[in-house]
Amino acid sequence: MTRVSGEKAQTWLLLDLPGVARFSLLMFCVTLLGNPSCLLTTSTDFPEPVPSPPFADANTALATPLGGSGVPITQIIRLDDETQEVTLSANVRSDDVGRKLRSRAFINYKLSKVEGVNYDEVFGGEDIPASSFDDVRSISASINPRILENGCYQVALVITHEFDEGELIPANQEDTALLIWWMVKGDPAATNFGQCPGVPPSLDQDAGADGGGI
C-alpha cells in the first residue's frame, strides 16, 4: 500500500516499549539464538577401545580329517595311517584393537614328558585381520598326523594375539583361547583311553566308536 502523501512515517525504538515487553522480547531472542558459550564448550567423550582376549565358541569347534567329516570336541578323532591332514577350526570373537588374531595347533599342549618343553609337536595356523567383538569370525590350524606314531594324543587349537617366537606358545596366557580334542591314530582297540595324555575321567571311553574321522 502507498503511504498517504504528507503523512509522516512513524518509527519506534526498543526503549519505547514497556519494561515487561522489552524483557520478553530479549528472552525470546536468547531462546531463538541459543547460548553461544554452550555451543562452543560442549563435546562428546567416546570411550577408548579396550582389547579383549579371544573367546572361542566350543559349540562350533570341529576337527576335520582331510576327506572326512568334522568331529566336535565331545568326540574322539579316529585316524588311520593314510590321513594326511586334520584341520582344527572354530568361531571366535575378540576386540583386537588393531592386532591380528593368530592360531596354532599343538600335540600334547603343556603335557610333554620332557621337562621344560610345552608340547610334543606344534603346527602353524593362520593370521586373521583385526576386528571387534561383535564380528564372529572363523579361525583354523592344521596338523600333519603322518609324523605321529600310532597311539592316543591330545590335540589343541590355541588362539591368541601374539606368540612368543622363542617358545612358540602364547606370549600372554591370559590373552588365549584353547580348544582340546583327543585323537587316536591306529587301532582304537589297542588304545587304553585312560592312559591318553591329559584325558579327563569323565570322557566317555566309547566315544571313539562314534568319533568320525575316516
Secondary structure as GFF3:
##gff-version 3
##sequence-region A 1 214
A	DSSP	three_ten_helix	14	16	.	.	.	ID=ss1
A	DSSP	alpha_helix	19	33	.	.	.	ID=ss2
A	DSSP	alpha_helix	36	41	.	.	.	ID=ss3
A	DSSP	beta_strand	55	65	.	.	.	ID=ss4
A	DSSP	beta_strand	77	79	.	.	.	ID=ss5
A	DSSP	beta_strand	86	93	.	.	.	ID=ss6
A	DSSP	beta_strand	101	107	.	.	.	ID=ss7
A	DSSP	beta_strand	121	128	.	.	.	ID=ss8
A	DSSP	beta_strand	137	143	.	.	.	ID=ss9
A	DSSP	three_ten_helix	145	147	.	.	.	ID=ss10
A	DSSP	beta_strand	151	160	.	.	.	ID=ss11
A	DSSP	three_ten_helix	173	175	.	.	.	ID=ss12
A	DSSP	beta_strand	176	185	.	.	.	ID=ss13
A	DSSP	three_ten_helix	188	190	.	.	.	ID=ss14
A	DSSP	three_ten_helix	193	195	.	.	.	ID=ss15
A	DSSP	three_ten_helix	207	210	.	.	.	ID=ss16
###
